[in-house]
């Protein structure tokens, strides 16, 4: 019966439109080269910091092309060499080339470390390699040997994070030893273990390293596409709105800082809201104290928030009993005196008392310059 309701709702909600990209019922979609994620990370010193992670370029090393991925907080940044990045659901292997940080950490693989990310479920995979390591406070670098194993525990795991419950995840666990005279002072008994959860569209959503008390959870992610490109395109974002982060905004002007959307072409704007709390996500009422706007710089479009038993953006969560609150607007700003405009979706916790909600939005529009 639930499947029947879901199919009927999607059919009714999604009728109309002839674009090759269905902006009304397509899921969030694969990450791209311009995807950016923010993690709340428990650091080695016990503090929790916000790190923004994104791809910044490419570099040649070991005769291979690695993507350069930077993870940066207000205090420090780290640069990682990964191939490929982003990692798509269809990728079967990744290669790690090392990392450096502004705090003085340097880890260089003697040979690039290739990891099979789609081994048989439940089957341990062994890994080993030598790395030249320099850590803050160490008088010199040293070569350390890593021996360990990892296991793909599930391809449909669930994890609860401060940003809500995520489903349809790959769950990996791993453990190993790190041998090196100077490393022993930092890593108890020279052993490490941990786990990682990977979402096929959003990327890594949660991880932890047990012995170091370190870990992180994705707080938000967005994708604005190529700032120099033109034509029909989608921008998207997901984040939590709560008493600390009271505002959510997705605006076509975020791409270049300019008004560059065609006023004559309809912008298709989709918004989806779900409570973060597991029980409220299943039983909570429609949020009544959120201020929601679909608009342009000098006006706004009417909308209706509809309760739905299925998610458009996150279909892997369907049939788990969650409720979603969805609105879709298909409008243009044809009466604007300017040729180029911007379209936006905003959600504000105006009272400051709203229970935390996960907000996901997409704008599909025609960028004309």
C-alpha positions as CSV (number, residue, x, y, z in Angstrom):
1,X,0.0,0.0,0.0
2,X,2.8,2.4,0.8
3,X,4.4,1.8,-2.6
4,X,1.1,2.5,-4.2
5,X,0.7,5.8,-2.3
6,X,4.2,6.8,-3.2
7,X,3.7,6.1,-6.9
8,X,0.4,8.0,-7.0
9,X,1.8,11.0,-5.1
10,X,4.8,11.3,-7.4
11,X,2.6,11.0,-10.5
12,X,0.2,13.7,-9.4
13,X,3.0,16.0,-8.1
14,X,5.2,15.6,-11.1
15,X,2.9,15.9,-14.1
16,X,3.8,18.7,-16.5
17,X,7.1,20.0,-18.0
18,X,8.9,18.8,-21.1
19,X,12.6,19.4,-20.3
20,X,14.9,16.5,-20.6
21,X,15.9,17.1,-17.0
22,X,12.8,16.6,-14.8
23,X,13.3,19.2,-12.1
24,X,10.2,18.1,-10.2
25,X,11.0,14.5,-9.4
26,X,14.7,13.9,-10.0
27,X,16.7,12.9,-6.9
28,X,19.5,14.9,-5.5
29,X,22.0,13.5,-8.0
30,X,25.7,12.6,-8.2
31,X,28.4,14.9,-6.8
32,X,30.3,16.9,-9.3
33,X,33.7,18.6,-9.4
34,X,32.2,21.7,-7.9
35,X,30.5,20.0,-4.9
36,X,31.4,21.5,-1.5
37,X,30.7,19.9,1.9
38,X,31.0,21.2,5.4
39,X,31.9,18.8,8.2
40,X,31.7,19.3,11.9
41,X,34.8,17.5,13.1
42,X,36.1,16.4,16.5
43,X,39.8,17.2,16.3
44,X,42.8,15.5,17.9
45,X,42.9,18.3,20.6
46,X,39.3,17.6,21.6
47,X,37.8,20.7,20.0
48,X,34.9,20.6,17.4
49,X,35.6,22.6,14.3
50,X,33.9,23.3,11.0
51,X,35.8,22.2,7.9
52,X,34.8,23.1,4.3
53,X,36.0,20.4,1.9
54,X,36.2,20.9,-1.9
55,X,38.3,20.0,-5.0
56,X,40.7,22.8,-6.0
57,X,42.6,21.4,-8.9
58,X,44.8,18.5,-10.2
59,X,48.5,17.5,-9.9
60,X,50.7,14.9,-11.5
61,X,52.4,12.4,-9.1
62,X,53.6,8.8,-9.5
63,X,52.8,9.2,-13.2
64,X,49.1,9.7,-12.3
65,X,46.7,12.6,-12.2
66,X,45.5,13.2,-8.7
67,X,42.7,15.6,-7.7
68,X,43.7,18.1,-5.0
69,X,41.1,18.2,-2.3
70,X,41.3,20.9,0.4
71,X,39.7,20.7,3.8
72,X,39.8,24.0,5.6
73,X,38.7,25.5,8.9
74,X,39.2,29.0,10.3
75,X,42.5,27.8,11.9
76,X,44.1,25.4,9.5
77,X,43.8,23.5,6.2
78,X,44.8,20.2,4.8
79,X,45.5,19.2,1.2
80,X,44.8,15.6,0.1
81,X,45.7,13.8,-3.2
82,X,42.9,11.5,-4.2
83,X,42.0,9.9,-7.5
84,X,39.2,10.2,-8.5
85,X,37.4,13.0,-6.7
86,X,34.5,13.2,-6.4
87,X,33.9,9.5,-5.9
88,X,30.8,8.4,-7.8
89,X,28.6,5.4,-7.0
90,X,29.9,3.8,-10.2
91,X,33.6,4.0,-9.1
92,X,35.1,0.8,-7.9
93,X,38.6,2.0,-6.8
94,X,40.2,5.1,-5.3
95,X,43.9,5.9,-5.1
96,X,45.5,7.9,-2.3
97,X,48.7,9.9,-2.9
98,X,49.3,11.6,0.4
99,X,48.5,14.8,2.3
100,X,50.0,18.0,3.8
101,X,48.6,20.5,6.3
102,X,49.3,24.0,7.4
103,X,49.9,22.7,10.9
104,X,53.0,20.8,9.7
105,X,51.6,17.4,8.9
106,X,53.1,15.7,5.9
107,X,52.2,12.2,4.7
108,X,53.7,10.9,1.5
109,X,53.1,7.4,0.1
110,X,56.2,5.7,-1.2
111,X,53.8,4.2,-3.8
112,X,50.2,5.3,-4.3
113,X,47.8,3.3,-2.2
114,X,45.0,1.8,-4.3
115,X,41.8,0.8,-2.5
116,X,39.0,-1.4,-3.8
117,X,35.9,0.4,-2.5
118,X,33.4,-2.2,-3.8
119,X,34.7,-5.6,-2.5
120,X,32.3,-8.4,-1.7
121,X,30.1,-7.4,1.3
122,X,31.5,-8.8,4.5
123,X,34.9,-9.9,3.1
124,X,38.0,-8.4,4.7
125,X,40.5,-6.7,2.4
126,X,44.1,-6.4,3.5
127,X,46.1,-3.3,2.8
128,X,49.8,-2.4,3.5
129,X,52.2,0.3,2.5
130,X,55.1,2.5,3.6
131,X,54.7,6.2,4.2
132,X,57.1,9.0,5.0
133,X,55.4,10.9,7.8
134,X,56.1,14.3,9.5
135,X,53.8,15.3,12.3
136,X,53.7,18.6,14.3
137,X,56.2,18.4,17.1
138,X,58.2,15.6,15.5
139,X,61.9,16.6,15.1
140,X,62.1,14.9,11.7
141,X,60.2,12.7,9.3
142,X,60.3,8.9,9.4
143,X,59.1,6.0,7.3
144,X,56.2,4.1,8.9
145,X,54.7,0.9,7.8
146,X,50.9,0.5,7.8
147,X,49.3,-3.0,7.8
148,X,45.6,-3.5,8.2
149,X,42.3,-4.5,6.7
150,X,38.9,-3.0,5.9
151,X,35.4,-4.5,5.3
152,X,32.4,-3.2,3.4
153,X,29.9,-4.2,6.0
154,X,26.8,-3.1,4.2
155,X,25.6,-1.3,1.0
156,X,22.3,-0.3,2.7
157,X,23.4,1.0,6.1
158,X,21.8,3.7,8.3
159,X,23.6,6.2,10.6
160,X,22.2,8.8,12.9
161,X,24.1,12.1,12.8
162,X,23.4,15.7,14.0
163,X,22.1,16.4,10.5
164,X,19.6,13.6,10.8
165,X,19.4,9.9,9.9
166,X,20.9,8.9,6.6
167,X,20.0,5.6,4.9
168,X,21.1,3.7,1.8
169,X,24.8,4.0,2.8
170,X,27.9,2.0,2.3
171,X,29.3,1.2,5.8
172,X,33.0,0.5,6.0
173,X,35.0,-0.6,9.1
174,X,38.7,-1.0,9.3
175,X,41.6,-1.6,11.7
176,X,45.4,-1.8,11.5
177,X,48.8,-1.2,12.9
178,X,51.2,1.7,12.3
179,X,54.9,0.8,12.9
180,X,57.4,3.6,13.6
181,X,59.5,4.8,16.5
182,X,58.1,8.3,16.7
183,X,54.5,7.3,15.9
184,X,54.1,5.2,19.1
185,X,54.0,8.4,21.2
186,X,50.9,9.6,19.3
187,X,49.0,6.4,18.5
188,X,48.3,4.1,21.5
189,X,49.9,0.7,21.0
190,X,50.4,1.6,17.3
191,X,46.8,0.5,16.5
192,X,43.9,2.3,14.9
193,X,40.3,1.4,14.1
194,X,37.3,3.2,12.7
195,X,34.3,3.3,10.5
196,X,33.0,5.4,7.6
197,X,29.6,5.9,6.0
198,X,29.3,6.9,2.3
199,X,26.2,8.2,0.6
200,X,26.2,7.7,-3.2
201,X,25.0,11.3,-3.9
202,X,26.3,13.2,-0.9
203,X,29.6,11.5,-0.4
204,X,31.0,10.8,3.1
205,X,28.4,11.7,5.7
206,X,30.1,10.3,8.9
207,X,33.4,8.8,10.1
208,X,35.3,8.2,13.3
209,X,38.8,7.0,14.4
210,X,38.3,5.3,17.7
211,X,41.7,5.5,19.3
212,X,42.2,9.1,18.6
213,X,38.8,10.2,19.6
214,X,38.4,11.8,16.2
215,X,35.5,11.9,13.8
216,X,33.2,14.0,11.8
217,X,29.7,14.4,10.4
218,X,28.5,16.2,7.3
219,X,26.7,19.4,8.2
220,X,25.8,20.7,4.8
221,X,26.6,20.3,1.1
222,X,26.0,22.2,-2.1
223,X,26.7,22.2,-5.8
224,X,26.6,25.4,-7.9
225,X,28.1,24.0,-11.1
226,X,30.5,25.7,-13.6
227,X,30.5,29.5,-13.0
228,X,31.5,30.2,-16.6
229,X,28.9,27.9,-18.1
230,X,25.6,29.0,-19.6
231,X,22.3,27.4,-20.5
232,X,19.9,25.3,-18.5
233,X,21.5,24.1,-15.2
234,X,20.7,23.0,-11.7
235,X,22.1,24.2,-8.4
236,X,21.3,22.4,-5.2
237,X,22.0,22.4,-1.5
238,X,21.1,20.5,1.7
239,X,21.7,21.8,5.3
240,X,20.1,21.8,8.7
241,X,18.0,24.8,10.0
242,X,17.9,25.0,13.8
243,X,18.3,27.5,16.7
244,X,22.0,28.0,15.8
245,X,21.7,28.0,12.0
246,X,18.5,29.9,11.6
247,X,18.6,30.6,7.8
248,X,18.9,28.5,4.6
249,X,19.4,30.1,1.3
250,X,19.9,28.9,-2.3
251,X,20.2,31.7,-4.9
252,X,21.2,31.6,-8.5
253,X,23.4,34.7,-7.8
254,X,25.5,32.4,-5.5
255,X,27.2,31.0,-8.7
256,X,29.0,34.2,-9.8
257,X,27.7,37.0,-7.5
258,X,25.7,38.5,-10.4
259,X,22.2,38.4,-11.7
260,X,22.6,36.1,-14.7
261,X,19.3,34.1,-14.9
262,X,16.9,34.7,-17.8
263,X,13.8,36.5,-16.7
264,X,11.8,35.0,-19.6
265,X,12.6,31.4,-18.9
266,X,10.7,29.6,-16.1
267,X,12.8,28.7,-13.1
268,X,11.8,25.4,-11.5
269,X,12.4,25.5,-7.8
270,X,12.0,22.4,-5.5
271,X,12.1,22.5,-1.7
272,X,11.9,19.5,0.7
273,X,11.9,19.6,4.5
274,X,12.2,16.7,7.0
275,X,12.6,16.8,10.8
276,X,16.1,15.8,12.0
277,X,14.8,14.0,15.0
278,X,13.9,10.4,14.2
279,X,10.6,10.3,16.0
280,X,9.5,13.7,14.7
281,X,10.5,12.7,11.2
282,X,7.8,10.1,11.4
283,X,5.1,11.7,13.5
284,X,5.8,15.5,13.6
285,X,3.3,18.1,12.3
286,X,4.0,20.4,9.3
287,X,6.4,23.1,10.5
288,X,4.3,26.2,11.2
289,X,7.0,28.7,12.3
290,X,9.3,28.5,9.3
291,X,9.3,31.5,6.9
292,X,9.7,30.1,3.3
293,X,10.2,32.2,0.2
294,X,10.5,31.4,-3.5
295,X,11.4,34.6,-5.1
296,X,13.4,37.2,-7.1
297,X,15.1,40.4,-5.8
298,X,12.0,42.5,-6.1
299,X,9.3,40.0,-5.3
300,X,8.2,36.4,-4.5
301,X,6.1,33.6,-5.9
302,X,3.2,31.9,-4.1
303,X,3.8,28.3,-3.0
304,X,2.0,25.5,-1.1
305,X,3.8,23.2,1.3
306,X,2.5,19.6,0.9
307,X,3.0,16.7,3.3
308,X,4.3,13.7,1.4
309,X,5.0,10.0,2.5
310,X,7.9,9.9,0.0
311,X,11.1,12.0,-0.6
312,X,11.9,13.3,-4.1
313,X,15.6,14.1,-3.3
314,X,16.4,11.1,-1.1
315,X,14.5,8.1,-2.4
316,X,16.7,5.7,-0.5
317,X,14.8,6.9,2.6
318,X,11.4,5.9,1.3
319,X,9.3,3.3,3.0
320,X,11.0,4.0,6.3
321,X,8.0,5.9,7.7
322,X,9.3,9.4,7.4
323,X,7.2,12.4,6.4
324,X,8.4,15.1,4.1
325,X,7.1,18.6,3.4
326,X,7.5,19.6,-0.2
327,X,6.9,22.7,-2.4
328,X,7.5,23.2,-6.1
329,X,7.4,26.5,-8.0
330,X,7.6,26.9,-11.8
331,X,7.8,30.6,-12.5
332,X,9.6,33.4,-14.4
333,X,10.1,37.1,-13.6
334,X,9.0,38.3,-17.0
335,X,7.8,41.8,-15.8
336,X,11.2,42.7,-14.5
337,X,12.8,45.7,-16.2
338,X,16.2,44.0,-16.3
339,X,17.0,41.1,-18.7
340,X,19.0,39.2,-16.1
341,X,17.5,38.4,-12.7
342,X,18.2,35.9,-9.9
343,X,15.9,33.3,-8.4
344,X,16.1,32.1,-4.8
345,X,14.7,29.8,-2.1
346,X,15.0,30.8,1.5
347,X,13.9,29.1,4.7
348,X,14.2,31.0,8.0
349,X,13.6,29.8,11.6
350,X,11.9,33.2,12.5
351,X,10.9,32.2,16.0
352,X,14.1,30.4,16.9
353,X,12.1,27.6,18.5
354,X,11.6,25.3,15.5
355,X,12.8,21.7,16.0
356,X,15.9,21.1,13.7
357,X,14.9,20.3,10.2
358,X,16.9,19.1,7.2
359,X,16.3,21.4,4.2
360,X,17.1,20.3,0.7
361,X,16.5,22.6,-2.4
362,X,17.2,22.8,-6.1
363,X,16.8,25.5,-8.6
364,X,16.8,24.6,-12.3
365,X,17.1,27.7,-14.5
366,X,18.5,29.3,-17.7
367,X,21.9,31.0,-17.1
368,X,22.4,33.5,-19.9
369,X,25.8,34.9,-19.2
